[in-house]
Amino acid sequence: MRFTTICVQLTVLLLSYLVTGCMMLRGDQLQPPTQWPPEKPLQMKSIALVVKSQFESNGSSKENESAMHLIEGQAQKAYTDSALFSHVTVAKEQADVLAEIRITEDGNKFLAGISGFISGFTMGIVPGYAHATLTSQTVFKNNADEEIGTIEKSESISFWIQIFLVAAMPFRDEPKVVARDVYYDLNRATLAEARSRGYF
């Protein structure tokens, strides 16, 4: 009898983890450009990107090294796709324009950890939730190191984990895809505004 009870408990536990899913959602505060790619300038210049990323939580900040490859890759892709420049590089080389891009992820790791623990402890019955705001601040400079202008863009993301949420997963992009698209769109919106301001 005891063995049967243990088997039932293990089966319930296994099933709860099998039907528990996760999902990431965008806040959609970031408005897409009305035109993409933007109108080309009469004279195309080269641009060098310096990309940095940090995570802020509870008043402290640290470098977000785990996401740097993705963030830098999406920045380079957006600047290349814009077709505004003769050459786009992330290497330390001389260019006509320098873009210093800082991506800040502002969230509460402590609350996210508690929420995740409670969700796991209840086998996903109580949903786990985390929220963060991704902000890009881009400073454009000319090759004389003089500032041309600064543009800031933000988008929020929410992460959910809950039992039976697995049923909704086929209809949503996976979290990594959502994050990738946000990083790209932050740069895309920045470039559209920079072009409208006549930065290049």
Residue pairs with C-beta under 8 A, 6 or more apart in sequence:
12 123
13 123
16 123
16 124
16 125
16 163
17 123
17 124
18 166
19 124
19 163
19 164
19 166
19 167
20 123
20 124
20 161
20 162
20 163
20 164
20 165
20 166
21 161
21 162
21 164
21 165
21 166
21 167
21 168
21 169
22 159
22 160
22 161
22 165
22 169
22 175
23 159
23 160
23 161
23 165
23 168
23 169
23 172
23 175
24 157
24 158
24 159
24 160
24 172
24 173
24 174
24 175
24 178
24 179
25 157
25 158
25 159
25 160
25 172
25 178
26 155
26 156
26 157
26 178
26 181
26 182
27 155
27 156
27 157
27 158
28 155
29 154
29 155
29 156
30 153
30 154
30 155
30 182
30 185
30 186
30 189
31 189
32 185
32 188
32 189
33 188
33 189
33 191
33 192
34 192
35 192
36 82
36 188
36 192
37 81
37 82
37 83
37 84
38 82
38 84
38 191
38 192
38 195
38 196
39 195
40 83
40 84
41 84
41 195
41 200
44 84
44 85
44 86
45 85
45 86
45 95
45 96
45 97
45 200
46 85
46 86
46 87
46 88
46 89
46 95
46 96
46 97
47 79
47 85
47 87
47 88
47 89
47 95
47 96
47 97
47 98
47 99
47 200
48 89
48 90
48 91
48 92
48 93
48 94
48 95
48 97
48 98
48 99
49 72
49 75
49 76
49 79
49 88
49 89
49 90
49 99
49 101
50 90
50 98
50 99
50 100
50 101
51 68
51 71
51 72
51 75
51 90
51 101
51 102
51 103
52 63
52 100
52 101
52 102
52 103
53 63
53 64
53 65
53 67
53 68
53 71
53 102
53 103
53 104
53 105
54 61
54 62
54 63
54 64
54 102
54 103
54 104
54 105
55 61
55 62
55 63
55 64
55 104
55 105
55 107
55 109
56 104
56 105
56 106
56 107
57 106
57 107
57 108
57 109
57 110
58 108
58 109
58 110
61 104
64 71
64 103
64 105
67 105
67 179
70 176
70 179
70 180
70 183
71 103
71 183
72 90
74 180
74 183
74 184
74 187
75 90
75 101
75 183
75 187
76 88
76 90
77 184
78 184
78 187
78 188
78 191
79 85
79 88
79 99
79 187
79 191
80 88
81 188
82 188
82 191
82 195
84 191
84 195
84 200
85 97
85 200
87 95
89 95
94 143
95 143
96 142
96 143
97 140
97 141
97 142
97 143
97 148
97 199
97 200
98 140
98 141
98 142
98 143
98 145
99 138
99 139
99 140
99 141
100 138
100 139
100 140
100 141
101 136
101 137
101 138
101 187
102 136
102 137
102 138
103 134
103 135
103 136
103 183
103 186
104 134
104 135
104 136
104 137
105 132
105 133
105 134
106 132
106 133
106 134
106 135
107 130
107 131
107 132
107 133
108 130
108 131
111 130
112 129
112 130
112 131
112 159
115 127
115 128
115 129
115 130
116 128
116 130
116 161
118 126
118 128
119 126
119 127
119 128
119 161
119 162
120 128
123 163
124 161
124 162
124 163
124 164
124 165
125 162
125 163
126 162
127 160
127 161
127 162
127 165
128 159
128 160
128 161
128 162
129 158
129 159
129 160
129 161
130 158
130 159
131 156
131 157
131 158
131 159
132 156
132 157
133 154
133 155
133 156
133 157
134 154
134 155
134 156
134 157
134 182
134 183
134 186
135 152
135 153
135 154
136 152
136 153
136 154
136 186
136 187
136 190
137 150
137 151
137 152
138 150
138 151
138 152
138 187
138 190
138 194
139 147
139 149
139 150
140 147
140 148
140 149
140 150
140 151
140 194
140 199
140 200
141 147
141 148
142 148
148 199
148 200
149 194
149 197
149 199
151 190
151 193
151 194
151 197
153 186
153 189
153 190
153 193
154 186
155 182
155 185
155 186
157 178
157 179
157 182
159 175
173 181
194 200
